[in-house]
Amino acid sequence: MSDYILYYWSVPFRGQFVRAVLAHAGKSWTEGGDAAISALMEGTVRDMPVPFMGPPLLIDRKADFAIAEMPAILLYLGETLDLMPATAALRALTMKSVNDANDVIDEITLDGGRQMWTEKRWQDFMPRLEKWMSLWEETGRRHGLTAESGFLLGGDAPGIADVVTATLWSTMADRFPPIGAILDASAPMTAALARRVADLPPLARLAARARQDYGDAYCGGQIEASLRKVLS
């Protein structure tokens, strides 16, 4: 029996952060599947494992505990799998990085596809995207990160902040190479960190599995199609 059940759509996007932390920690999980997610969302709140509006949703089988919302899930996994830093300050910065990543993927999909990308919208957004990248670069710089070594918040081993960094930028760069080129130019230390952590065997295997399972898909739908159009 797997350690967890993860309910997320058959694309990387927000669920990939949860998958990455589980893979990094050497944990096993079962994917609930799209049909099961739809059934849960269409059912009554009373029957939900935890009240939620949309995935990701994670069930810890051993603890008999369910939690939704990506940042909350990563906080739970970080605490229970001993992946959080020792100090309150670094734990807070870890969660800031998680929430920043959540904001970036909201913005890159125009709040879940409320609008579609056009050439003008993308050109107007590029300075903001570069500023987002600079937040990671400066955070790393303040904690000793270089292009060759180090981690986002210092320390001797990758933690939640590093797994999230790698998942955010390496997945995006893989699906959209022009964004990878922007990252290399705007935040070279962050780009190097993302590659180093993404190349760790558990995360490399996860990326290969995602490519096999989801192909080129990132977030899906018309919003992904519009993003591909402006980046082509």
C-alpha positions as a Markdown table, in Angstrom:
| # | Residue | x | y | z |
|---|---|---|---|---|
| 1 | Met | 0.0 | 0.0 | 0.0 |
| 2 | Ser | 1.3 | 3.5 | -0.9 |
| 3 | Asp | 2.1 | 6.0 | 1.8 |
| 4 | Tyr | -0.2 | 8.7 | 0.3 |
| 5 | Ile | -3.0 | 9.3 | -2.1 |
| 6 | Leu | -2.6 | 12.4 | -4.2 |
| 7 | Tyr | -5.6 | 13.9 | -6.1 |
| 8 | Tyr | -4.4 | 16.1 | -8.9 |
| 9 | Trp | -5.2 | 16.4 | -12.6 |
| 10 | Ser | -3.1 | 14.6 | -15.2 |
| 11 | Val | -0.7 | 17.5 | -15.8 |
| 12 | Pro | 2.4 | 18.7 | -13.9 |
| 13 | Phe | 1.5 | 22.3 | -12.8 |
| 14 | Arg | 0.5 | 22.7 | -9.1 |
| 15 | Gly | 0.5 | 19.0 | -8.3 |
| 16 | Gln | 4.1 | 18.6 | -9.4 |
| 17 | Phe | 5.3 | 20.4 | -6.3 |
| 18 | Val | 3.6 | 17.8 | -4.1 |
| 19 | Arg | 4.9 | 14.9 | -6.2 |
| 20 | Ala | 8.4 | 16.4 | -6.1 |
| 21 | Val | 8.5 | 16.6 | -2.3 |
| 22 | Leu | 7.2 | 13.1 | -2.0 |
| 23 | Ala | 9.7 | 11.8 | -4.5 |
| 24 | His | 12.6 | 13.7 | -2.8 |
| 25 | Ala | 11.6 | 12.1 | 0.6 |
| 26 | Gly | 11.4 | 8.6 | -0.9 |
| 27 | Lys | 7.7 | 8.3 | -0.2 |
| 28 | Ser | 5.2 | 6.3 | -2.4 |
| 29 | Trp | 1.9 | 7.6 | -3.5 |
| 30 | Thr | -1.1 | 6.7 | -5.6 |
| 31 | Glu | -2.7 | 9.1 | -8.0 |
| 32 | Gly | -6.4 | 9.4 | -7.4 |
| 33 | Gly | -7.1 | 10.2 | -11.1 |
| 34 | Asp | -9.2 | 12.8 | -12.9 |
| 35 | Ala | -12.5 | 11.0 | -12.6 |
| 36 | Ala | -12.2 | 10.6 | -8.8 |
| 37 | Ile | -11.2 | 14.3 | -8.5 |
| 38 | Ser | -14.3 | 15.3 | -10.4 |
| 39 | Ala | -16.5 | 13.1 | -8.3 |
| 40 | Leu | -15.2 | 14.5 | -5.1 |
| 41 | Met | -15.6 | 18.1 | -6.3 |
| 42 | Glu | -19.1 | 17.5 | -7.4 |
| 43 | Gly | -20.1 | 15.7 | -4.2 |
| 44 | Thr | -21.2 | 17.3 | -1.0 |
| 45 | Val | -18.7 | 19.0 | 1.3 |
| 46 | Arg | -19.7 | 16.7 | 4.1 |
| 47 | Asp | -18.4 | 13.7 | 2.2 |
| 48 | Met | -15.0 | 15.3 | 1.3 |
| 49 | Pro | -11.8 | 14.0 | 3.0 |
| 50 | Val | -11.2 | 17.6 | 3.8 |
| 51 | Pro | -13.3 | 20.6 | 2.7 |
| 52 | Phe | -11.7 | 21.8 | -0.6 |
| 53 | Met | -12.5 | 23.7 | -3.8 |
| 54 | Gly | -10.0 | 22.0 | -6.1 |
| 55 | Pro | -6.9 | 19.9 | -6.1 |
| 56 | Pro | -4.2 | 19.2 | -5.1 |
| 57 | Leu | -5.6 | 17.1 | -2.2 |
| 58 | Leu | -3.3 | 14.8 | -0.3 |
| 59 | Ile | -4.3 | 11.9 | 2.0 |
| 60 | Asp | -1.7 | 10.6 | 4.5 |
| 61 | Arg | -2.8 | 7.0 | 4.9 |
| 62 | Lys | -0.8 | 6.2 | 8.0 |
| 63 | Ala | -1.9 | 9.3 | 9.8 |
| 64 | Asp | -5.5 | 9.2 | 8.4 |
| 65 | Phe | -5.2 | 12.9 | 7.6 |
| 66 | Ala | -6.2 | 14.8 | 4.5 |
| 67 | Ile | -5.1 | 18.3 | 3.5 |
| 68 | Ala | -5.7 | 20.5 | 0.5 |
| 69 | Glu | -4.0 | 23.7 | -1.0 |
| 70 | Met | -0.5 | 23.3 | -2.3 |
| 71 | Pro | 1.3 | 25.5 | 0.3 |
| 72 | Ala | -0.6 | 23.8 | 3.2 |
| 73 | Ile | 0.3 | 20.3 | 1.8 |
| 74 | Leu | 4.0 | 21.3 | 1.5 |
| 75 | Leu | 4.0 | 22.7 | 5.0 |
| 76 | Tyr | 2.5 | 19.4 | 6.3 |
| 77 | Leu | 5.0 | 17.3 | 4.4 |
| 78 | Gly | 7.9 | 19.5 | 5.4 |
| 79 | Glu | 7.0 | 19.2 | 9.1 |
| 80 | Thr | 6.2 | 15.5 | 9.1 |
| 81 | Leu | 9.1 | 14.4 | 6.9 |
| 82 | Asp | 11.7 | 16.6 | 8.6 |
| 83 | Leu | 12.4 | 18.7 | 5.5 |
| 84 | Met | 12.0 | 22.1 | 7.2 |
| 85 | Pro | 14.9 | 24.2 | 8.5 |
| 86 | Ala | 15.6 | 24.4 | 12.2 |
| 87 | Thr | 14.9 | 28.1 | 12.9 |
| 88 | Ala | 11.6 | 29.9 | 12.8 |
| 89 | Ala | 13.1 | 32.5 | 10.4 |
| 90 | Leu | 14.2 | 30.0 | 7.8 |
| 91 | Arg | 10.9 | 28.1 | 8.1 |
| 92 | Ala | 9.1 | 31.3 | 7.4 |
| 93 | Leu | 11.3 | 32.0 | 4.4 |
| 94 | Thr | 10.7 | 28.4 | 3.2 |
| 95 | Met | 6.9 | 29.1 | 3.2 |
| 96 | Lys | 7.5 | 32.4 | 1.5 |
| 97 | Ser | 9.2 | 30.6 | -1.3 |
| 98 | Val | 6.4 | 28.1 | -1.6 |
| 99 | Asn | 3.8 | 30.9 | -1.7 |
| 100 | Asp | 5.9 | 32.9 | -4.2 |
| 101 | Ala | 6.0 | 29.8 | -6.4 |
| 102 | Asn | 2.2 | 29.4 | -6.1 |
| 103 | Asp | 1.8 | 33.1 | -7.1 |
| 104 | Val | 4.1 | 32.7 | -10.1 |
| 105 | Ile | 2.1 | 29.8 | -11.5 |
| 106 | Asp | -1.1 | 31.7 | -10.9 |
| 107 | Glu | 0.3 | 34.7 | -12.9 |
| 108 | Ile | 1.8 | 32.5 | -15.7 |
| 109 | Thr | -1.7 | 31.2 | -16.3 |
| 110 | Leu | -3.4 | 34.6 | -15.8 |
| 111 | Asp | -5.2 | 33.4 | -12.7 |
| 112 | Gly | -6.2 | 30.0 | -14.0 |
| 113 | Gly | -7.2 | 31.2 | -17.5 |
| 114 | Arg | -9.5 | 34.1 | -16.6 |
| 115 | Gln | -7.9 | 35.7 | -19.7 |
| 116 | Met | -5.8 | 34.4 | -22.5 |
| 117 | Trp | -2.3 | 35.4 | -23.4 |
| 118 | Thr | -1.8 | 37.9 | -26.3 |
| 119 | Glu | 1.5 | 39.2 | -27.6 |
| 120 | Lys | 0.9 | 42.5 | -25.8 |
| 121 | Arg | 0.0 | 40.9 | -22.5 |
| 122 | Trp | 3.1 | 38.8 | -22.6 |
| 123 | Gln | 5.4 | 41.7 | -23.5 |
| 124 | Asp | 3.8 | 43.7 | -20.6 |
| 125 | Phe | 4.3 | 40.8 | -18.3 |
| 126 | Met | 8.0 | 40.0 | -19.1 |
| 127 | Pro | 9.4 | 42.7 | -16.7 |
| 128 | Arg | 7.3 | 41.3 | -13.9 |
| 129 | Leu | 8.4 | 37.7 | -14.7 |
| 130 | Glu | 12.0 | 38.9 | -14.6 |
| 131 | Lys | 11.4 | 40.5 | -11.2 |
| 132 | Trp | 9.9 | 37.3 | -9.9 |
| 133 | Met | 13.1 | 35.5 | -10.9 |
| 134 | Ser | 15.2 | 38.2 | -9.2 |
| 135 | Leu | 13.4 | 37.5 | -5.9 |
| 136 | Trp | 14.9 | 33.9 | -6.0 |
| 137 | Glu | 18.3 | 35.2 | -7.1 |
| 138 | Glu | 18.5 | 37.7 | -4.3 |
| 139 | Thr | 17.2 | 35.3 | -1.7 |
| 140 | Gly | 19.9 | 32.8 | -2.7 |
| 141 | Arg | 22.6 | 35.4 | -2.8 |
| 142 | Arg | 21.8 | 36.4 | 0.8 |
| 143 | His | 22.3 | 32.8 | 1.9 |
| 144 | Gly | 25.5 | 32.0 | 0.0 |
| 145 | Leu | 24.2 | 30.6 | -3.2 |
| 146 | Thr | 26.5 | 30.6 | -6.2 |
| 147 | Ala | 26.2 | 29.2 | -9.7 |
| 148 | Glu | 28.3 | 26.2 | -8.7 |
| 149 | Ser | 27.1 | 25.4 | -5.2 |
| 150 | Gly | 24.8 | 26.2 | -2.3 |
| 151 | Phe | 21.1 | 26.1 | -1.6 |
| 152 | Leu | 18.4 | 28.8 | -1.6 |
| 153 | Leu | 18.4 | 29.2 | 2.1 |
| 154 | Gly | 21.8 | 27.9 | 2.9 |
| 155 | Gly | 22.5 | 24.7 | 4.7 |
| 156 | Asp | 24.1 | 21.5 | 3.6 |
| 157 | Ala | 21.3 | 19.7 | 1.9 |
| 158 | Pro | 18.3 | 20.6 | -0.2 |
| 159 | Gly | 15.1 | 21.3 | 1.6 |
| 160 | Ile | 11.5 | 22.2 | 0.7 |
| 161 | Ala | 12.6 | 25.6 | -0.7 |
| 162 | Asp | 15.1 | 24.0 | -3.1 |
| 163 | Val | 12.7 | 21.3 | -4.3 |
| 164 | Val | 10.1 | 23.9 | -4.9 |
| 165 | Thr | 12.6 | 26.1 | -6.7 |
| 166 | Ala | 13.7 | 23.2 | -9.0 |
| 167 | Thr | 10.1 | 22.1 | -9.6 |
| 168 | Leu | 8.9 | 25.6 | -10.5 |
| 169 | Trp | 11.6 | 26.7 | -12.9 |
| 170 | Ser | 12.8 | 23.4 | -14.3 |
| 171 | Thr | 9.3 | 22.3 | -15.2 |
| 172 | Met | 8.5 | 25.6 | -16.8 |
| 173 | Ala | 11.8 | 25.8 | -18.6 |
| 174 | Asp | 11.4 | 22.2 | -19.9 |
| 175 | Arg | 7.9 | 22.9 | -21.3 |
| 176 | Phe | 8.6 | 26.5 | -22.4 |
| 177 | Pro | 12.3 | 26.8 | -23.4 |
| 178 | Pro | 12.0 | 30.6 | -24.0 |
| 179 | Ile | 11.2 | 31.0 | -20.3 |
| 180 | Gly | 14.3 | 28.9 | -19.5 |
| 181 | Ala | 16.3 | 31.4 | -21.5 |
| 182 | Ile | 14.9 | 34.3 | -19.6 |
| 183 | Leu | 15.8 | 32.6 | -16.3 |
| 184 | Asp | 19.3 | 31.9 | -17.4 |
| 185 | Ala | 19.8 | 35.6 | -18.3 |
| 186 | Ser | 17.9 | 37.1 | -15.4 |
| 187 | Ala | 18.7 | 34.7 | -12.5 |
| 188 | Pro | 21.7 | 32.5 | -13.4 |
| 189 | Met | 22.3 | 31.2 | -9.9 |
| 190 | Thr | 18.7 | 30.3 | -9.6 |
| 191 | Ala | 18.8 | 28.5 | -12.9 |
| 192 | Ala | 21.9 | 26.6 | -11.9 |
| 193 | Leu | 20.3 | 25.6 | -8.5 |
| 194 | Ala | 17.2 | 24.5 | -10.3 |
| 195 | Arg | 19.2 | 22.3 | -12.6 |
| 196 | Arg | 21.3 | 20.8 | -9.8 |
| 197 | Val | 18.3 | 19.9 | -7.7 |
| 198 | Ala | 16.2 | 18.7 | -10.6 |
| 199 | Asp | 19.1 | 16.4 | -11.5 |
| 200 | Leu | 19.0 | 14.5 | -8.2 |
| 201 | Pro | 18.0 | 11.0 | -9.0 |
| 202 | Pro | 14.5 | 11.0 | -7.4 |
| 203 | Leu | 13.5 | 14.2 | -9.1 |
| 204 | Ala | 15.1 | 13.2 | -12.4 |
| 205 | Arg | 13.0 | 10.0 | -12.3 |
| 206 | Leu | 9.9 | 12.1 | -11.5 |
| 207 | Ala | 10.5 | 14.4 | -14.4 |
| 208 | Ala | 11.0 | 11.5 | -16.8 |
| 209 | Arg | 7.8 | 9.9 | -15.5 |
| 210 | Ala | 5.9 | 13.2 | -16.0 |
| 211 | Arg | 7.2 | 13.4 | -19.5 |
| 212 | Gln | 6.0 | 9.9 | -20.2 |
| 213 | Asp | 2.6 | 10.4 | -18.5 |
| 214 | Tyr | 1.8 | 13.9 | -19.5 |
| 215 | Gly | 3.9 | 14.6 | -22.6 |
| 216 | Asp | 4.4 | 18.3 | -23.3 |
| 217 | Ala | 1.4 | 19.3 | -21.1 |
| 218 | Tyr | 2.0 | 21.9 | -18.4 |
| 219 | Cys | -1.3 | 23.3 | -17.1 |
| 220 | Gly | -3.6 | 22.2 | -20.0 |
| 221 | Gly | -6.5 | 23.9 | -21.7 |
| 222 | Gln | -6.8 | 27.1 | -23.7 |
| 223 | Ile | -4.5 | 29.0 | -21.4 |
| 224 | Glu | -1.6 | 26.7 | -22.1 |
| 225 | Ala | -2.4 | 26.9 | -25.8 |
| 226 | Ser | -2.3 | 30.8 | -25.7 |
| 227 | Leu | 1.0 | 30.7 | -23.7 |
| 228 | Arg | 2.5 | 28.4 | -26.3 |
| 229 | Lys | 1.4 | 30.7 | -29.1 |
| 230 | Val | 3.1 | 33.8 | -27.7 |
| 231 | Leu | 6.2 | 31.8 | -26.9 |
| 232 | Ser | 6.5 | 30.1 | -30.2 |
